[in-house]
Amino acid sequence: MNAIITVVGGDRVGIIARVSAFLAERNVNIEDISQTVLSGNFVMMMMVDLSGSSSALESVKKELAELGTAMNVSISVMHEKVFSAMHRI
């Protein structure tokens, strides 16, 4: 099962490292990643595969939101099918 993770906030050292470490600890594979810095704001999107994870999507969503709060960034998680449906023309 794939999901889309977005991370948005002020740019600083360690954002990618902390998010990717969180995912690795839960055996969530990063399939694709894109990140940029726009006017000092860090923006990252990841497509991840949760099929090997023992954590349910809802649990990952909740824990990532908590991590985002601790890091002072916004982290959201959306099932790939929902994301695709929202962005279909």
C-alpha positions as CSV (number, residue, x, y, z in Angstrom):
1,M,0.0,0.0,0.0
2,N,1.4,3.4,-1.0
3,A,0.9,6.8,0.6
4,I,2.0,10.3,0.0
5,I,3.8,12.2,2.8
6,T,4.2,16.0,2.6
7,V,6.4,18.0,4.9
8,V,6.3,21.8,4.9
9,G,8.0,24.3,7.3
10,G,11.0,26.5,7.9
11,D,14.2,25.1,6.4
12,R,16.8,23.8,8.8
13,V,19.2,20.9,9.2
14,G,17.9,17.4,9.8
15,I,14.3,17.4,8.5
16,I,14.9,14.7,5.9
17,A,17.1,12.7,8.3
18,R,14.5,12.7,11.1
19,V,11.5,11.8,8.8
20,S,13.4,9.1,6.9
21,A,14.8,7.6,10.2
22,F,11.2,7.5,11.5
23,L,10.1,5.7,8.4
24,A,13.0,3.3,8.4
25,E,12.3,2.3,12.1
26,R,8.8,1.2,10.9
27,N,10.0,-0.5,7.8
28,V,8.3,2.0,5.5
29,N,10.1,2.2,2.2
30,I,10.6,5.5,0.4
31,E,9.7,4.9,-3.2
32,D,10.2,8.4,-4.5
33,I,11.1,11.8,-3.0
34,S,11.2,15.4,-4.0
35,Q,12.3,18.3,-1.9
36,T,13.0,22.0,-2.4
37,V,13.4,25.2,-0.5
38,L,11.1,28.0,-1.5
39,S,11.9,31.4,0.0
40,G,13.3,29.8,3.2
41,N,10.4,27.2,3.4
42,F,11.2,23.6,3.2
43,V,8.8,21.5,1.0
44,M,9.1,17.8,0.6
45,M,6.8,15.1,-0.9
46,M,7.5,11.4,-0.6
47,M,5.7,8.4,-2.0
48,V,6.2,5.6,0.5
49,D,5.3,1.9,0.5
50,L,3.8,0.7,3.8
51,S,3.3,-2.9,2.7
52,G,6.3,-4.2,4.7
53,S,5.4,-2.1,7.8
54,S,3.9,-3.6,10.9
55,S,2.4,-0.1,11.6
56,A,-1.1,0.7,10.2
57,L,-1.5,3.8,8.1
58,E,-3.5,5.6,10.8
59,S,-0.8,5.0,13.3
60,V,1.9,6.3,11.0
61,K,-0.3,9.4,10.3
62,K,-0.7,10.1,14.0
63,E,2.9,9.6,14.9
64,L,4.2,11.7,11.9
65,A,1.8,14.5,12.9
66,E,3.3,14.4,16.4
67,L,6.9,14.3,15.0
68,G,6.0,17.3,12.8
69,T,4.8,19.2,15.9
70,A,8.0,18.4,17.7
71,M,10.0,19.6,14.7
72,N,7.8,22.7,14.1
73,V,6.8,21.6,10.6
74,S,3.6,20.3,9.1
75,I,3.6,16.6,8.1
76,S,0.6,15.1,6.4
77,V,0.0,11.6,5.1
78,M,-2.6,10.6,2.5
79,H,-3.4,7.2,0.9
80,E,-2.1,7.3,-2.7
81,K,-5.6,6.6,-4.1
82,V,-7.1,9.5,-2.2
83,F,-4.2,11.8,-3.4
84,S,-4.7,10.6,-7.0
85,A,-8.5,11.1,-6.9
86,M,-8.0,14.7,-5.5
87,H,-5.6,15.6,-8.3
88,R,-7.4,14.0,-11.2
89,I,-8.5,16.4,-13.9
